[in-house]
Amino acid sequence: MRVFRFSFFLIILVLLISNCCRDEDGSRNVDKCNINLDTLDFTFGIDYNYPEKYLVPGEQSDLSSENLELVQNAIGIPTADIDGIMKVCHWINQNFTFVDAGGNKAGVNTVDELFEVQTFYGCHSLALIISSVLREFGIPTIMIETADVQWGYDYRSRSIEYFAGHVMSEVYIKNAWILLDNNCTYVKEYDYVNPYISVINSDEKGLFVFAKGVDVWDYRDANDSFTYEKMVDFSNNIHCYEDLFYTVDYVWND
C-alpha cells in the first residue's frame, strides 16, 4: 500500500511539472520567449541620418593633436573613401603591437594611452584606435560590440565558461555606411539595422550586435559589467533571436 501511495504522488508530481512546461494549447514552452523583438531598437540610438554627429569623439576616443600629427606625417591626409580607410587601417595594424591581456584591458585605456605604448590589447582597443583616427580625419565612425552566436549556445548549455565576441566599426563614406573589421576587411553592402552579422568563415554561426557608440565608454556609461551582463542576457535568451540569424550573407572585401 505504501508503494502505491508513493507511485501515485510521483505520477501527480510529474503531471504538474509537465503542465508547467506547456502553454494553454498544450505545446512545450521550455524555451518560451518573453522578448518582443518589435520593441527592440537595433540601431541602439544611433542617428544614421546625421553621420556628422559621429565626427565628435567621446572621452575615451579623443585623440590628441600630437598623435594625429604622428599618423598624418606617416600617411598624409587620407581620402574619404575605401582607399583612405585602408591606408589608416593598415598603418595602425603595422605600427601597433598586440599584447594579449585576456580581456582584462577591454574598455580600460584611452586612445592616447594606447598610442603612448603603441599597443592594443584585443579587438576593443584596436577598434578604438581605428575609429578614433578615422574620425579625426573627417570620417564618421561608430564602434559596435557583438556576441558570437555559437558561443551563446555553448555558454547557455554550460559547456564553456569563457566569453567570445568581437568589436568592429561602422564607417560612413560615399553616402553609405560600411562595416569595417580590425583586420582591414570590410562589407560594402551593409545593413546597419540588422543585428546579425555573417562572417568570412561560413562554418561559423556569425555575430550578434548588442551595443553601439562612439567608443566603449559611451555605450557602457560607466558600467564596468556592461559587456558581461549583455552577453549573458543574449546567451540566456538566444532562442528569442533565432529568427534573425542567417538573415544576411555578407561579402567581405580586402
C-alpha positions in Angstrom: 0.0 0.0 0.0 2.9 2.3 0.8 4.4 1.7 -2.6 1.2 2.5 -4.4 0.8 5.8 -2.4 4.4 6.8 -3.4 3.8 5.9 -7.0 0.5 7.8 -7.1 2.0 11.0 -5.8 5.0 10.6 -8.1 2.7 10.5 -11.1 0.9 13.6 -9.9 4.2 15.5 -9.5 5.3 14.5 -13.0 2.0 15.7 -14.4 2.2 19.0 -12.6 5.8 19.6 -13.9 4.7 18.7 -17.4 1.7 21.1 -17.3 4.0 23.9 -16.1 6.1 23.5 -19.2 3.2 23.7 -21.6 1.1 26.6 -23.0 -2.7 26.6 -23.0 -2.6 24.8 -26.4 -0.5 22.0 -24.9 2.7 23.0 -26.7 6.0 22.9 -24.9 7.4 26.2 -23.6 10.7 25.2 -22.1 12.3 28.0 -24.2 9.3 30.3 -24.1 10.4 33.8 -25.1 9.2 36.8 -23.2 11.1 39.3 -25.5 9.1 41.2 -28.2 11.6 41.8 -31.0 9.4 44.5 -32.4 10.0 46.7 -29.3 13.8 46.4 -29.6 15.9 49.2 -31.2 18.7 47.6 -33.1 20.1 51.0 -34.1 20.9 51.4 -30.3 20.1 55.1 -30.5 22.5 55.8 -33.4 21.1 58.5 -35.7 22.2 57.2 -39.1 20.6 60.1 -40.9 23.1 62.5 -39.4 26.5 60.9 -39.8 28.2 64.2 -38.8 27.3 63.5 -35.2 29.8 60.7 -35.2 32.7 63.0 -36.0 32.6 64.1 -32.4 34.8 61.9 -30.2 34.0 60.7 -26.8 36.2 61.0 -23.7 37.9 57.7 -24.5 38.4 58.3 -28.2 39.5 62.0 -28.1 42.8 61.7 -30.0 45.4 64.4 -29.2 46.7 66.7 -31.9 50.2 65.2 -31.4 49.1 61.7 -32.1 47.0 62.8 -35.1 50.1 64.6 -36.4 52.1 61.3 -36.0 49.7 59.5 -38.2 49.5 62.3 -40.7 53.2 62.5 -41.0 53.3 58.8 -41.8 50.5 58.5 -44.3 49.4 62.0 -45.2 45.7 63.0 -45.2 43.7 60.0 -46.2 40.8 60.4 -48.7 37.3 59.8 -47.5 36.9 56.6 -49.4 37.9 52.9 -49.2 41.5 53.6 -50.2 41.8 56.2 -47.4 40.2 53.9 -44.8 42.5 51.1 -45.8 45.6 53.3 -45.6 44.7 54.2 -42.0 43.7 50.7 -41.0 46.9 49.1 -42.4 49.2 51.7 -40.8 47.6 51.1 -37.4 47.9 47.3 -37.8 51.6 47.6 -38.8 52.6 50.1 -36.1 50.8 48.8 -33.0 51.8 45.6 -31.2 49.2 43.1 -29.9 49.5 42.1 -26.2 47.0 39.5 -25.1 45.5 40.7 -21.8 42.8 38.1 -21.7 40.0 40.6 -21.8 41.2 42.5 -18.7 42.1 45.6 -20.7 38.7 45.8 -22.6 37.5 49.3 -22.3 40.2 50.4 -19.9 42.5 52.7 -21.9 42.0 55.9 -23.8 43.2 56.1 -27.3 46.1 58.4 -26.3 47.2 55.9 -23.7 47.3 53.2 -26.4 49.3 55.5 -28.7 51.7 56.1 -25.9 52.6 52.4 -25.6 51.9 51.6 -29.3 50.0 48.6 -28.1 46.5 47.2 -28.4 45.1 44.5 -26.1 42.3 43.0 -28.2 39.5 44.0 -30.5 38.2 46.6 -28.1 41.3 48.7 -28.2 42.2 48.1 -31.9 38.7 49.2 -33.0 39.1 52.2 -30.7 42.3 53.3 -32.3 41.0 52.8 -35.8 37.7 54.6 -35.1 39.4 57.5 -33.3 41.9 58.1 -36.1 39.3 57.9 -38.9 37.0 60.3 -37.0 39.9 62.9 -36.7 40.4 62.7 -40.5 36.7 63.7 -41.0 35.2 60.2 -41.5 32.2 59.5 -39.3 32.7 56.3 -37.3 30.8 54.2 -34.8 32.1 51.3 -32.7 29.9 48.2 -32.4 30.2 45.3 -29.9 28.9 41.8 -30.7 28.5 38.3 -29.2 29.5 35.2 -31.0 26.3 33.2 -31.8 27.9 29.8 -31.3 29.3 31.0 -28.0 25.8 32.0 -27.0 24.5 28.4 -27.4 27.6 26.9 -25.8 27.5 29.2 -22.8 23.8 28.6 -22.3 24.4 24.8 -22.3 27.2 25.3 -19.7 29.7 23.6 -22.0 32.1 26.5 -21.8 32.8 29.3 -19.2 34.8 31.8 -21.3 33.3 34.6 -23.4 33.5 35.1 -27.1 32.6 38.2 -29.0 34.0 40.9 -31.3 34.2 44.7 -31.6 34.3 46.4 -35.1 33.5 49.8 -36.7 30.8 51.2 -38.9 32.2 53.9 -41.2 30.4 56.4 -43.3 31.8 57.1 -46.8 30.3 58.0 -50.2 26.8 58.5 -48.6 26.7 55.0 -47.2 27.7 53.1 -44.0 30.1 50.2 -44.4 31.3 47.6 -41.8 35.0 47.6 -41.1 36.8 44.8 -39.3 40.0 45.5 -37.4 42.0 43.3 -39.9 41.0 45.8 -42.7 38.4 43.6 -44.3 35.1 45.3 -44.9 31.4 44.9 -46.0 30.3 47.4 -48.6 26.6 46.4 -48.8 26.0 46.6 -45.1 22.6 46.6 -43.3 23.2 48.6 -40.1 19.8 48.0 -38.6 20.2 44.2 -38.8 21.9 43.0 -35.6 23.1 39.7 -37.2 26.5 39.8 -38.9 27.7 36.9 -41.1 31.4 36.3 -41.0 34.0 35.2 -43.6 34.2 31.6 -42.3 31.0 30.1 -43.4 31.4 27.3 -40.8 30.8 29.8 -38.0 27.3 30.9 -37.0 28.1 34.6 -37.1 27.9 37.5 -34.6 25.1 39.4 -33.0 25.3 43.1 -32.1 24.4 44.2 -28.6 25.9 47.7 -28.3 26.9 50.8 -30.4 28.5 54.1 -29.7 31.4 56.5 -30.5 33.6 54.4 -28.1 33.3 51.8 -25.4 32.9 54.3 -22.6 30.0 55.9 -24.5 27.8 52.8 -24.6 29.0 51.3 -21.3 28.0 54.5 -19.5 30.4 53.8 -16.5 29.0 50.3 -16.0 32.1 48.1 -15.9 30.0 44.9 -16.0 28.1 46.1 -19.1 29.6 43.6 -21.6 29.3 40.7 -19.2 25.6 41.4 -18.5 24.7 41.9 -22.1 26.4 38.8 -23.3 24.9 36.6 -20.5 21.5 38.1 -21.3 22.0 37.3 -25.0 23.0 33.7 -24.2 20.1 33.1 -21.8 17.6 34.4 -24.4 19.3 33.2 -27.5 16.2 31.3 -28.7 14.4 34.6 -28.9 16.7 35.9 -31.6 16.9 32.8 -33.8 14.6 34.2 -36.5 17.2 37.0 -37.0 20.1 34.6 -37.5 21.3 34.0 -41.1 19.2 36.8 -42.4 22.2 38.3 -44.3 25.1 36.8 -46.1 27.8 39.5 -46.4 30.5 39.7 -48.9 33.8 40.6 -47.1 36.3 42.6 -49.2 40.0 43.4 -48.5 
